[in-house]
């Protein structure tokens, strides 16, 4: 019974079925989604840790893999992320009281001067689905805000996003300031105009060409 | 169009059309903010490009906020970067229904039309191409890009209604651009590259085709640009009916050339940042030569940047690119 609920939940997240009201995907129209099934699973005695590890993380791994293989695209990935978020809402109290442990904390923001958020949002949702607590600082994030967040969460990993060639150069001052505040902080950067070479040149520890690469890097450093 | 397209298809030499205006803006001592706000300055930047670089044609500024601004979206204007939309304008069915298709008097549209008119009237040595945003990319700016991606599956009717309004405006705008005397328009549709081939066709190409059917003829060529396509939505781009397709650096040009009909001009795709901006003369030459070698023999190929060149690209890198094309043509065909 419980295993079946976990499988159903995993399927909802993999295929982007958010809740009962959502018409997507068409083959699951009229059926309960991640929202309702998570509630049902908790009431049936499935532990939040099982929900996270045996349904959500597995599903989001499959989603990331399919995205990197061009089998699904941004809309489908966002729908999966929304389904995962609907499930995660039910788990928040268990994260808050410490009964479920996350892999770590990930601070994320688009660098100052840059208002783009689709890449950041997508990656943030994938990271959350991979079992991390995500602190999303938003867009146009000033150096001080990154530093403040790192000082409040000294063990956190930081992700910095940029879409513009003029704003990608703002990443290095952010990295330098974080290194002064909490030197051991691991930092990953991403965004359309970036490259692995550029990431290295500004002192970043990691570079995510796509969300899946970023998740793999996070898994590696948290192992 | 025939003249422009035939000139490419019938030439044994590879022609070069980097999409660029920023080198012109910088050379005349103006900022991006000034250039996107003034038709006169915008024109002078295009004029500089036409006089200093041996390219197939010149292009207007790729500012993908002009149309959203006309609809009423709030725009952020950095001094040295193209503007961006700062917040969504429509959020649901009601706001989409209430959204009015703006006149061409709104926002900076009249300044962009002026720039195109001055360029078409005064630049005689090569064709001038106008530019505008594509329907899906415009709708995404008005509805929020993340939200529209989800809405195409959850609330497709809202998206289709918004796309109809965007397309109606773009048709009017392209008719006005055509009237300025330019040789065609580059329709930039990068957001459609985030969709599958089927979705790209349904939510982008079907609407681009309405623009194509309204303005494309023997005197006016549509170049459809989609730098988000990694190879997965080329068929959708072909279905738009545009006589020229322009690709970003994430795609393999040889694969694209094999896939596209021979009577469609195929343009692309050197990395505007990694090659042009961050490269050296030598690395630009190497990358250009490599692409020319890979695409040799395709008469419908025009070598280009994968997107518009960003601000502050070293001029020497652009010259290195053009010199390499010239050398390739000389060695290959003499």
Boltz contact constraints between the chains, C-beta under 6 A:
constraints:
  - contact:
      token1: [A, 24]
      token2: [B, 153]
      max_distance: 6.0
  - contact:
      token1: [A, 24]
      token2: [B, 154]
      max_distance: 6.0
  - contact:
      token1: [A, 70]
      token2: [B, 232]
      max_distance: 6.0
  - contact:
      token1: [A, 73]
      token2: [B, 195]
      max_distance: 6.0
  - contact:
      token1: [A, 73]
      token2: [B, 196]
      max_distance: 6.0
  - contact:
      token1: [A, 74]
      token2: [B, 149]
      max_distance: 6.0
  - contact:
      token1: [A, 74]
      token2: [B, 194]
      max_distance: 6.0
  - contact:
      token1: [A, 75]
      token2: [B, 149]
      max_distance: 6.0
  - contact:
      token1: [A, 75]
      token2: [B, 152]
      max_distance: 6.0
  - contact:
      token1: [A, 78]
      token2: [B, 149]
      max_distance: 6.0
  - contact:
      token1: [A, 78]
      token2: [B, 150]
      max_distance: 6.0
  - contact:
      token1: [A, 79]
      token2: [B, 150]
      max_distance: 6.0
  - contact:
      token1: [A, 115]
      token2: [B, 84]
      max_distance: 6.0
  - contact:
      token1: [A, 115]
      token2: [B, 86]
      max_distance: 6.0
  - contact:
      token1: [A, 118]
      token2: [B, 145]
      max_distance: 6.0
  - contact:
      token1: [A, 118]
      token2: [B, 146]
      max_distance: 6.0
  - contact:
      token1: [A, 121]
      token2: [B, 146]
      max_distance: 6.0
  - contact:
      token1: [A, 164]
      token2: [B, 81]
      max_distance: 6.0
  - contact:
      token1: [A, 165]
      token2: [B, 273]
      max_distance: 6.0
  - contact:
      token1: [A, 165]
      token2: [B, 310]
      max_distance: 6.0
  - contact:
      token1: [A, 166]
      token2: [B, 81]
      max_distance: 6.0
  - contact:
      token1: [A, 193]
      token2: [B, 273]
      max_distance: 6.0
  - contact:
      token1: [A, 195]
      token2: [B, 274]
      max_distance: 6.0
